[in-house]
Amino acid sequence: MKTKILSGMAFILLSFFISCDSNNNDNDPNPSPVLTTADVAIESKIDVAIDDVVFIVEDQYTAQQNSSNKSSATSKGFLPTCATFTTVLADGIWTRTIDFGTEGCLLPNGNLVKGKIIISFSTDFTSPIRTISYTFVDFYHNNKLLQGNKTITYELKSTALLAEVHPVMTFTVDMKITFDDGRIYTRTGTKVKEAVEGNGTPLIWDDNVFLVTGNSTTTLPDGTIIVKTITTPLRYVMTCNLPFPVSGVVTITKNDSERVLDFGTGACDNLATLTINGVTTEITLQK
C-alpha cells in the first residue's frame, strides 16, 4: 500500500454536506419530521469528527509501515506536538495509545481533540488483507464525545469500478456521538474507497484519483433515522486541491423526505446542486 494513498485521507473523507440555510438552527428542540438543512449540518459535524479520527489512525499506520525499525517506531506523523503516546509490540500486534490530554490538542486543520485513541494492527505488512482497529477513551472532537469502534481494511484487488488490481480501502463504523448539549446520535455505515488512477507513481500525490461508494445511517435523539447513500460513485481528483468530489451523487432521506446532492460532471469547483421535491438549487460547498 503506498504512502500517498493513506496520507491523503483527509481529502477523501472530509464531510461533503453543508447547510445551505444559515438561519436554520441545528439546536432546534422541536425536530422536523422532514429532512432539514439543520439535519444536514449535524450530519456534516459527525462526518468531520469521524474523518479526523480516520486520518489520525491511518497516518499512524503509514508511519509504522514505512519505519525502518518496525518494532519501535516513534514517529508522531500527523499528530500535534502536544500529543503523547505509548507503544507496545506483543505477539506480532502493534498497539499505540495516543493521549491528547484533558485540555486538548489542535489538529493541523484547527479541530480540537481531547482524550485517548487506542490503535492496533498486525505487523505483517505482507498480508494481502490488512485490518486496523481502534477504540476511544474519553475522546472528544470539538467538544463532542465519541464512543464505539471502527475498522479499516486494506487489500489489493479487481472490482467492478476498475478491472486492474488496485488498492481498495473499506471503512466500517458503529459509533455514538454525544454533543455538548447532551444530544446523542448514533452512526453506522460503510465506505469503500478505490484508488483508480496514479498507482504507478507512489511518490506523486497529485495524479491520484479515487472513487468512493457506500452508505451511512444516523439515528437522531428522537429516534428518527437519516440514511445517506452514494448512488453514483464520488470521484475525487487530487489535482483539484479541493476536499470535494468533482462528480457523483448522494441521496439523503429522512422519513418520506429526500434530498439529492449532485456534485457535477467533473469541474474542479466547490459547487453542487441540491434537489428537493423536484426543485434543484445550486449550492456552495464548505468543509
C-alpha positions, 0 to 999 in steps of 0.5 A, a space after each residue: 500500500 503506498 504512502 500517498 494513498 493513506 496520507 491523503 485521507 483527509 481529502 477523501 473523507 472530509 464531510 461533503 454536506 453543508 447547510 445551505 440555510 444559515 438561519 436554520 438552527 441545528 439546536 432546534 428542540 422541536 425536530 422536523 419530521 422532514 429532512 432539514 438543512 439543520 439535519 444536514 449540518 449535524 450530519 456534516 459535524 459527525 462526518 468531520 469528527 469521524 474523518 479526523 479520527 480516520 486520518 489520525 489512525 491511518 497516518 499512524 499506520 503509514 508511519 509504522 509501515 514505512 519505519 525502518 525499525 518496525 518494532 519501535 517506531 516513534 514517529 508522531 506523523 500527523 499528530 500535534 506536538 502536544 500529543 503523547 503516546 505509548 507503544 507496545 509490540 506483543 505477539 506480532 500486534 502493534 498497539 499505540 495509545 495516543 493521549 491528547 490530554 484533558 485540555 486538548 490538542 489542535 489538529 493541523 486543520 484547527 479541530 480540537 481533540 481531547 482524550 485517548 485513541 487506542 490503535 492496533 494492527 498486525 505487523 505483517 505488512 505482507 498480508 494481502 488483507 490488512 485490518 486496523 482497529 481502534 477504540 476511544 477513551 474519553 475522546 472528544 472532537 470539538 467538544 463532542 464525545 465519541 464512543 464505539 469502534 471502527 475498522 479499516 481494511 486494506 487489500 489489493 484487488 479487481 472490482 467492478 469500478 476498475 478491472 486492474 488490481 488496485 488498492 481498495 480501502 473499506 471503512 466500517 463504523 458503529 459509533 455514538 456521538 454525544 454533543 455538548 448539549 447532551 444530544 446523542 446520535 448514533 452512526 453506522 455505515 460503510 465506505 469503500 474507497 478505490 484508488 483508480 488512477 496514479 498507482 504507478 507513481 507512489 511518490 506523486 500525490 497529485 495524479 491520484 484519483 479515487 472513487 468512493 461508494 457506500 452508505 451511512 445511517 444516523 439515528 437522531 435523539 428522537 429516534 428518527 433515522 437519516 440514511 445517506 447513500 452514494 448512488 453514483 460513485 464520488 470521484 475525487 481528483 487530487 489535482 483539484 486541491 479541493 476536499 470535494 468530489 468533482 462528480 457523483 451523487 448522494 441521496 439523503 432521506 429522512 422519513 418520506 423526505 429526500 434530498 439529492 446532492 449532485 456534485 457535477 460532471 467533473 469541474 474542479 469547483 466547490 459547487 453542487 446542486 441540491 434537489 428537493 421535491 423536484 426543485 434543484 438549487 445550486 449550492 456552495 460547498 464548505 468543509 
